[in-house]
Amino acid sequence: MLGNTDIRLIDTGYFDIIDVKDFSLAIRSRITGHEWYLLEQECNGHRTFQIRHRHHGTDPYHPQKNRPTIESCCEYIMEHDAFHLERIRKKEQRRLRRFRSA
């Protein structure tokens, strides 16, 4: 069950906390606007979090990864944001090259 200690691990400068329930946490990246749903799972005394993701609030969540802690979930999300922003930057560069060569 998620407790206040877990919630305090969320960097609120980077994430908006959208919703907290007993076994789940919904957060939004302030960098990309993507929403993330962390579902706590426990089996044989081992706690993990299933990470689900969506690009827009109306989209359904799709599974991404499992991580053992809230901190590692946040690290994964930050890495995903960096990857996503780099992809956008490269796409924009390709578009500008095509525009200039036309």
Secondary structure, DSSP 8 states (H G I E B T S, - for coil): ---HHHHHTS-TTTEEEEEE-SSEEEEEETTT--EEEEEEEEETTEEEEEEEEESSTTS--EEEEEESSHHHHHHHHHHHHHHHHHHHHHHHHHHHHHHHH-
